[in-house]
């Protein structure tokens, strides 16, 4: 018999998939009926200029940024160094005072944090002007009213959203989405790593730009350590991940897994990057938690290759936009294919090394966070 917990998980996955499918089809229908189009760089620039007619670009090194995000486990080491390469950065992280993981969050703490955020931004602007606000926010964190007031301060706002496959709308509580659906039109640019969310943003009156995550070469770099692990995976334990790793072990392949939910537990950032160098093969998954057959780009898609790790990840179309599959990274479809490719890579260290080196070159030349911000700041006209 199938355990009740597994049946419930499967039912939840099916319901989530149907919800996402219906949401996507609904937005595509509205996008077509409204005769909308995905904005190119010129259209984005015009839209920002229309909202900020007096906008003046600053030279590199002189850009002043207010960065609004919480450092969950990667944001500070990834985002702040990249932003600081353009000039002065003031970072607002609410979590020290306002823990949105507490049950009191929806009973007054969120409102208090929103007031504090607005006060912080207004005080900062009185003391010295800012050229841009960079945010990593959702409806779970800020209200539409707060975003309207933040937008009214007259500084262009760029918001980053990394899982619009699942969380563009997210849960709806009292009519408001926990995703970005209800706040996205208040941002001057909505930076999304999800290609098929672009139409959703346009329907909601926002200006989107499709651009994936990146990696920081100062952090994500090779270590001169012995390769003692055949296959490793670093990430949360959910979805098909436990079953796939069990299947590899049953096939006689030595696999170690790290992260929340695994017996070995999570790694620090440095330990994680060292693990990429210690492993002959670094395993990747592209799935979204709780959503069967739904994939999206992950930070590790850029962090592992930049760290000099040989990357073998789940196949899906978006990856092919950023790597030459088979030459810079390797992909797998199904457990049998994965087992076969792991065995081939372990048995052919020369070919594996060539793929590893090519992947790192590609990541360094095209996929740093600094390059991502350079593109964003130029397209909205704040960087000369």
C-alpha positions as CSV (number, residue, x, y, z in Angstrom):
1,X,0.0,0.0,0.0
2,X,1.1,3.6,-0.7
3,X,1.5,5.5,2.6
4,X,-1.2,8.2,3.2
5,X,1.5,10.8,3.4
6,X,2.7,10.0,-0.1
7,X,-0.8,10.0,-1.5
8,X,-1.4,13.4,0.1
9,X,1.9,14.7,-1.4
10,X,0.9,13.4,-4.8
11,X,-2.5,15.0,-4.6
12,X,-1.0,18.3,-3.5
13,X,1.4,18.2,-6.4
14,X,-1.3,17.5,-8.9
15,X,-3.5,20.4,-7.6
16,X,-0.5,22.7,-7.7
17,X,0.3,21.8,-11.2
18,X,-3.4,22.4,-12.3
19,X,-3.4,25.7,-10.5
20,X,-0.2,26.8,-12.2
21,X,-1.4,25.5,-15.6
22,X,-4.6,27.4,-15.3
23,X,-2.9,30.6,-14.1
24,X,-0.4,30.5,-17.0
25,X,-3.1,29.8,-19.7
26,X,-5.3,32.6,-18.2
27,X,-2.5,35.1,-18.4
28,X,-1.5,34.1,-21.9
29,X,-5.2,34.6,-23.0
30,X,-5.3,38.0,-21.4
31,X,-1.9,39.0,-22.9
32,X,-3.2,38.1,-26.4
33,X,-6.6,39.8,-26.0
34,X,-5.0,43.0,-24.8
35,X,-2.5,42.9,-27.8
36,X,0.4,43.3,-25.4
37,X,4.1,42.7,-26.3
38,X,7.2,41.8,-24.3
39,X,9.2,45.0,-24.0
40,X,12.7,45.1,-25.5
41,X,15.5,47.2,-24.0
42,X,14.4,50.4,-25.8
43,X,10.8,50.0,-24.6
44,X,12.1,49.5,-21.0
45,X,14.2,52.6,-21.2
46,X,11.2,54.6,-22.6
47,X,9.0,53.3,-19.8
48,X,11.4,54.3,-17.1
49,X,12.0,57.7,-18.6
50,X,8.3,58.3,-18.7
51,X,8.1,57.8,-15.0
52,X,11.3,59.6,-14.2
53,X,11.8,62.4,-16.9
54,X,14.6,64.0,-15.0
55,X,16.6,60.8,-14.6
56,X,20.4,61.3,-14.9
57,X,22.9,58.5,-15.4
58,X,25.8,58.2,-13.0
59,X,29.3,57.0,-14.0
60,X,30.4,53.6,-12.7
61,X,31.8,53.9,-9.2
62,X,29.4,56.8,-8.4
63,X,26.1,55.0,-8.3
64,X,24.3,55.3,-5.0
65,X,22.0,52.3,-4.3
66,X,19.6,51.5,-1.5
67,X,19.4,47.7,-1.4
68,X,16.4,46.3,0.3
69,X,16.6,42.5,1.0
70,X,17.1,40.0,3.7
71,X,20.2,37.8,3.8
72,X,18.7,34.3,4.0
73,X,21.9,32.4,3.2
74,X,23.3,33.7,-0.1
75,X,22.1,37.3,-0.8
76,X,24.8,39.2,1.1
77,X,27.8,37.4,-0.4
78,X,26.3,37.4,-3.9
79,X,24.5,40.7,-4.2
80,X,26.3,43.2,-2.1
81,X,29.8,42.8,-3.7
82,X,28.3,43.1,-7.1
83,X,26.3,46.3,-6.2
84,X,29.3,47.8,-4.5
85,X,31.3,47.6,-7.7
86,X,29.0,50.4,-9.0
87,X,29.3,52.7,-6.0
88,X,28.0,53.3,-2.5
89,X,25.4,50.9,-1.2
90,X,23.2,51.3,1.8
91,X,21.6,47.9,2.8
92,X,18.3,47.6,4.6
93,X,17.7,44.2,6.1
94,X,14.5,44.0,8.2
95,X,15.0,40.6,9.7
96,X,17.0,41.7,12.7
97,X,14.0,43.6,14.0
98,X,11.1,42.1,12.1
99,X,11.1,38.3,11.7
100,X,8.6,37.5,9.0
101,X,8.8,33.8,10.1
102,X,6.9,34.5,13.3
103,X,3.2,34.0,13.7
104,X,2.9,37.7,14.7
105,X,4.0,38.8,11.2
106,X,0.4,39.1,9.9
107,X,-0.9,40.4,13.2
108,X,0.9,43.7,13.1
109,X,4.6,43.0,12.6
110,X,4.4,43.3,8.8
111,X,2.7,46.7,9.1
112,X,5.3,47.8,11.6
113,X,8.1,46.7,9.3
114,X,6.5,48.5,6.3
115,X,6.4,51.7,8.2
116,X,10.0,51.3,9.3
117,X,11.1,50.6,5.7
118,X,9.4,53.8,4.4
119,X,10.9,55.8,7.2
120,X,14.4,54.4,6.5
121,X,14.1,55.3,2.8
122,X,12.8,58.8,3.4
123,X,15.5,59.5,6.0
124,X,18.2,58.3,3.6
125,X,17.0,60.5,0.8
126,X,16.9,63.5,3.0
127,X,20.5,62.9,3.9
128,X,21.8,62.1,0.4
129,X,20.1,61.3,-2.9
130,X,20.0,57.8,-4.3
131,X,20.2,56.8,-8.0
132,X,18.3,53.5,-7.7
133,X,16.5,51.3,-5.2
134,X,17.3,47.6,-5.6
135,X,14.8,45.3,-3.9
136,X,14.1,41.6,-3.4
137,X,10.5,41.8,-2.2
138,X,7.2,40.1,-2.5
139,X,3.6,40.6,-1.4
140,X,4.4,38.5,1.7
141,X,6.8,41.2,2.8
142,X,5.3,44.5,1.7
143,X,1.8,45.8,0.9
144,X,0.6,47.4,-2.3
145,X,0.2,50.7,-0.4
146,X,3.7,50.6,0.9
147,X,5.0,50.0,-2.7
148,X,3.0,52.9,-4.0
149,X,4.6,55.2,-1.3
150,X,8.1,53.9,-2.0
151,X,7.6,54.5,-5.7
152,X,6.3,58.0,-5.0
153,X,9.8,58.9,-3.6
154,X,10.9,59.4,-7.2
155,X,13.8,56.9,-7.3
156,X,13.8,54.1,-9.9
157,X,13.1,50.8,-8.3
158,X,14.3,47.4,-9.6
159,X,12.9,44.3,-8.0
160,X,14.4,40.8,-8.3
161,X,12.1,37.8,-8.4
162,X,13.6,34.3,-8.7
163,X,10.7,31.9,-8.7
164,X,7.8,33.2,-10.7
165,X,7.0,29.7,-12.0
166,X,5.5,29.0,-8.6
167,X,5.3,32.3,-6.7
168,X,4.2,35.1,-9.1
169,X,0.8,34.9,-7.4
170,X,1.6,32.4,-4.6
171,X,-1.0,32.1,-1.9
172,X,-3.8,34.6,-1.7
173,X,-4.8,35.8,1.7
174,X,-7.7,38.3,2.1
175,X,-7.5,39.0,-1.6
176,X,-3.8,39.8,-1.7
177,X,-1.1,37.6,-3.3
178,X,1.9,36.6,-1.3
179,X,3.9,36.8,-4.6
180,X,4.6,39.9,-6.7
181,X,1.3,40.0,-8.6
182,X,-0.3,42.9,-6.6
183,X,2.9,45.0,-6.2
184,X,4.8,44.5,-9.5
185,X,3.3,47.5,-11.3
186,X,4.9,49.8,-8.6
187,X,8.4,48.8,-9.7
188,X,10.1,50.5,-12.6
189,X,11.7,47.2,-13.7
190,X,10.7,43.7,-12.7
191,X,13.8,41.4,-13.1
192,X,12.5,37.8,-13.3
193,X,14.5,34.6,-13.8
194,X,11.4,33.0,-15.2
195,X,10.9,33.3,-19.0
196,X,7.2,32.4,-19.0
197,X,6.3,34.9,-16.4
198,X,7.0,37.9,-18.7
199,X,3.4,37.8,-20.0
200,X,2.1,37.8,-16.5
201,X,4.0,41.0,-15.6
202,X,2.8,42.7,-18.8
203,X,-0.9,41.9,-18.0
204,X,-0.5,43.3,-14.5
205,X,0.9,46.6,-15.9
206,X,4.5,46.0,-15.0
207,X,7.7,46.3,-17.1
208,X,9.6,42.9,-17.0
209,X,13.1,41.9,-17.9
210,X,14.1,38.2,-18.2
211,X,17.5,37.7,-16.7
212,X,18.6,34.7,-14.6
213,X,20.7,34.5,-11.4
214,X,24.4,34.9,-11.5
215,X,27.4,34.0,-9.3
216,X,30.2,35.9,-7.6
217,X,33.7,34.9,-8.8
218,X,35.2,36.2,-5.5
219,X,33.2,33.5,-3.7
220,X,32.5,30.9,-6.3
221,X,36.0,29.8,-7.2
222,X,37.9,26.5,-7.5
223,X,39.8,25.2,-4.5
224,X,42.9,23.2,-4.7
225,X,41.6,20.1,-2.9
226,X,41.6,16.4,-3.6
227,X,38.5,15.0,-5.3
228,X,37.3,12.6,-2.7
229,X,33.6,12.4,-3.5
230,X,32.2,10.8,-6.7
231,X,28.9,12.6,-6.7
232,X,27.5,15.3,-4.4
233,X,24.3,17.4,-4.2
234,X,23.9,20.5,-2.2
235,X,20.4,21.8,-1.7
236,X,17.1,21.1,0.1
237,X,15.6,17.7,0.4
238,X,12.2,17.7,-1.4
239,X,10.4,16.5,-4.5
240,X,12.1,13.8,-6.6
241,X,15.5,14.4,-5.0
242,X,15.5,11.7,-2.3
243,X,14.2,9.1,-4.8
244,X,16.8,10.0,-7.4
245,X,19.7,9.9,-4.9
246,X,18.5,6.6,-3.6
247,X,18.4,5.2,-7.1
248,X,22.0,6.3,-7.7
249,X,23.1,4.6,-4.6
250,X,21.2,1.4,-5.5
251,X,23.1,1.5,-8.8
252,X,26.4,1.4,-6.9
253,X,27.3,5.1,-7.2
254,X,28.6,6.9,-4.2
255,X,26.6,10.0,-3.5
256,X,26.6,12.5,-0.7
257,X,23.8,15.0,-0.1
258,X,23.9,18.2,2.0
259,X,21.3,20.8,2.9
260,X,18.1,21.2,4.9
261,X,16.4,17.8,5.4
262,X,19.4,15.6,4.6
263,X,21.1,13.7,7.5
264,X,24.4,15.5,6.8
265,X,22.7,18.9,7.2
266,X,23.5,22.2,5.5
267,X,26.9,23.6,4.6
268,X,28.3,27.1,5.1
269,X,29.0,29.0,1.9
270,X,32.7,28.2,2.0
271,X,32.1,24.6,2.7
272,X,29.6,24.4,-0.1
273,X,32.0,25.9,-2.7
274,X,34.8,23.6,-1.5
275,X,32.4,20.7,-2.0
276,X,32.1,21.6,-5.6
277,X,35.8,21.2,-6.0
278,X,35.9,18.0,-3.9
279,X,33.3,16.3,-6.1
280,X,34.0,14.6,-9.4
281,X,30.4,15.3,-10.4
282,X,28.0,17.9,-9.0
283,X,24.4,16.9,-9.3
284,X,21.7,19.4,-10.1
285,X,17.8,19.4,-10.1
286,X,15.6,21.9,-11.9
287,X,12.3,21.1,-10.2
288,X,10.1,23.4,-8.2
289,X,9.0,22.3,-4.7
290,X,5.5,20.8,-4.8
291,X,5.0,21.2,-8.5
292,X,5.5,18.1,-10.6
293,X,7.1,18.6,-14.1
294,X,7.7,22.3,-13.4
295,X,11.3,23.6,-13.7
296,X,13.1,26.9,-13.2
297,X,16.6,28.2,-13.2
298,X,18.6,27.8,-10.0
299,X,21.5,29.8,-8.5
300,X,23.6,26.6,-8.6
301,X,23.2,26.6,-12.4
302,X,25.8,29.4,-12.4
303,X,27.5,28.9,-9.0
304,X,28.7,25.3,-9.6
305,X,30.3,26.0,-13.1
306,X,31.9,29.2,-11.9
307,X,33.3,27.3,-8.9
308,X,35.0,25.0,-11.3
309,X,32.6,22.1,-10.6
310,X,31.5,19.6,-13.2
311,X,27.8,20.2,-13.4
312,X,25.3,17.4,-14.3
313,X,21.8,18.8,-13.9
314,X,18.2,18.0,-14.8
315,X,17.4,18.8,-18.4
316,X,15.0,21.6,-19.3
317,X,14.9,24.1,-22.2
318,X,15.9,27.3,-20.4
319,X,19.4,26.0,-19.6
320,X,20.2,25.9,-23.3
321,X,20.0,29.7,-23.5
322,X,23.0,30.0,-21.2
323,X,25.2,26.9,-21.8
324,X,26.2,24.6,-24.6
325,X,24.9,21.4,-23.2
326,X,27.3,18.5,-23.5
327,X,30.3,20.8,-23.8
328,X,30.0,23.2,-20.9
329,X,27.5,21.4,-18.7
330,X,25.8,18.0,-18.9
331,X,22.1,17.3,-18.4
332,X,20.0,14.2,-17.5
333,X,16.5,13.1,-18.2
334,X,15.3,10.3,-16.0
335,X,17.1,8.0,-13.6
336,X,18.5,5.6,-16.2
337,X,20.0,8.4,-18.2
338,X,21.4,10.0,-15.1
339,X,23.1,6.7,-14.0
340,X,24.6,6.2,-17.5
341,X,26.0,9.7,-17.6
342,X,27.4,9.6,-14.1
343,X,29.2,6.4,-14.9
344,X,30.5,7.8,-18.2
345,X,31.8,11.0,-16.5
346,X,33.5,9.0,-13.7
347,X,35.1,6.7,-16.3
348,X,36.3,9.5,-18.6
349,X,38.2,12.0,-16.4
350,X,39.8,13.7,-19.4
351,X,36.5,14.5,-21.1
352,X,35.0,15.5,-17.7
353,X,37.8,17.9,-17.1
354,X,37.3,19.5,-20.5
355,X,33.6,20.1,-19.7
356,X,34.5,21.4,-16.3
357,X,36.9,24.0,-17.7
358,X,34.6,25.1,-20.5
359,X,31.7,25.6,-18.0
360,X,33.8,27.8,-15.8
361,X,35.0,29.9,-18.8
362,X,31.4,30.4,-19.9
363,X,30.2,31.3,-16.3
364,X,33.1,33.8,-15.8
365,X,32.6,35.4,-19.2
366,X,28.8,35.8,-19.1
367,X,27.2,34.9,-15.8
368,X,28.5,37.0,-12.9
369,X,26.1,39.0,-10.7
370,X,28.1,42.1,-11.7
371,X,27.3,41.6,-15.3
372,X,23.6,41.1,-14.5
373,X,23.5,44.4,-12.6
374,X,25.4,46.2,-15.3
375,X,22.7,45.1,-17.8
376,X,19.9,46.1,-15.5
377,X,21.3,49.6,-14.6
378,X,22.1,50.4,-18.2
379,X,18.8,49.4,-19.6
380,X,16.9,51.6,-17.0
381,X,19.3,54.5,-17.7
382,X,20.9,55.0,-14.2
383,X,24.4,53.9,-15.3
384,X,26.3,56.0,-17.8
